Amino acid sequence: MDRLRAHLEAAHRIAGLGSWEVDLASAATWWSPDADDILGPAPGDAGVERLLEVVHAGDRAQLAQLHADAVRHGRPYEIDLRIVLPDGLRHVHLEVVVERADDGTPACLVGTFQDVTDRMALARRQAVTESRRRELLHRLVRAGEAARSQLAADLHDGPVQVLTATSMRLEVLGLTSDPRPAWLDDALPVVREVSAQLREVLYELHPRLHDGTDQGVAADLAHLADTVLPGMPVAVRVHDREPAREHALAVHAVVQEALWDVREHDSADTLAIDVHGDADAIRVVVDGAGGEGPLLTRMGLLGVRHRCEAQGGTAGLDSGGRVLRCSLPVGGAGSTAA
């Protein structure tokens, strides 16, 4: 028994734990030796008043009510408390269970309390770090989208407009020249083809998504798939409800990241893209058939996750890495495309 007691006290010290027990009939109270390290020194037979004396005033009434309910009605409880000691404020997690007499009435309370000050400080630092990381990620994604949007605008106002004007002038030249220049029949298709290719690049850089006048997200994603993966069979389905434009932009950005990785590594022969929308979130599922290994590479999945996390969402692979699942919260999702 002495060895077990010594082991228990050692475990208490390592974990920052203390314990106490009160016999409700006699009010006799026992505190573990570690209680002084957590609650400060007090007589060994002090009652629950010992806790109430050092508990922060803002937590005292709640603790008193929970303890009274445990004594009268046998209700166990747990609570996080602020403890005010001469060396500063500490945080303690308290759990109390009730032992009952043969007739079912509460007979004894057994409580454990743990100093969680360091843990809570670490949790706060982690929360701050995670918040800063998400903010930085959000800024990086926004900066990337702004750069893509600016490049699209420059291409549209520069080369695309020049090629469009050139195509029109060549057509006029063909109608008005006599004789018709021999090189014209070869030059005009080339100019038109280059212009069409640049317009596809513009779409990839700055997609013009549905505004309620066209076929919606399914048509937009089908166009995207045909642009990035020409010739690959891709089925696109939108279930439940059509996402609003700002959420459709986020979906488009996520799917675009995935499709480019599939294209670069030739990791599928066919794809099925399903978009499920409800009041809380939009879920995107990209299912690939054919190919070897996972649907996305590590870097491809990282890019998709960055897109999702910038919107407060999540992304991951399952089914042996062949299915990509993304979730974007509707309330927190915003446009990831400028």
C-alpha angles and dihedrals in degrees: 000000000000090000092049091048091050091049091049092050090048090051089049092053094047093049095039090243133151132178140199139186132200128193105217096205096054099021087228109157131199124195125193117243090251093063092086091058091055106031101025127251120315138148112292092236096050113133131226086293085082089068095043092053095058099034116106112261091242091060100037100087093049092050092048091051094048091048092049091051090050092052096044103033105019095244115160116217146182129201142168111237137189112228119203112211132166091258094051145279120327132185120227131185111214126195124181129188127189126229115202135212123238090270091055097253119132109269106166140013120213118191137182125195129189131195104236097169095116092043092052092047089051091048090052091049090048091050091051091047092049091048091052091046092052091047091051091047090049091051092048092051091046091048091051092049092047090053091049091049092050091049090050091051091049092050092048095048093042125029097013093052091045092050092046091052091045091052091051092049092049090052090051089047090054092051098045104035120095112215096029111235111257093223094054097083090056097041099049097060091047092053091047092048093050090047091051091049092051091050089054089052089051090053091052092048097043113012118204100218130194120295098185094278100086137043097289135225096337091059092044093052092044089054090048092050091048090050097047098032106029112189096015115120106243122176116201123192132175115202134195102356139003111253118240116253096261091051091044088058090055091048091049092051093050094048091045091056090051095047094051091053091048089050095047094051100030089229100158141035096201135015137203118199118193124184117195118188132186138152094283109036148355115235121200121196121189112188119188129199125194125017126085132270124005122345091240131033120235091263092046092052090046090055092050091047091051090053092049097042091051085063094043092258138119137235135189146150125250139163090065092316094300098108125060116206122190131178123197118186112232094214095050101031116106136171115297092185122070 
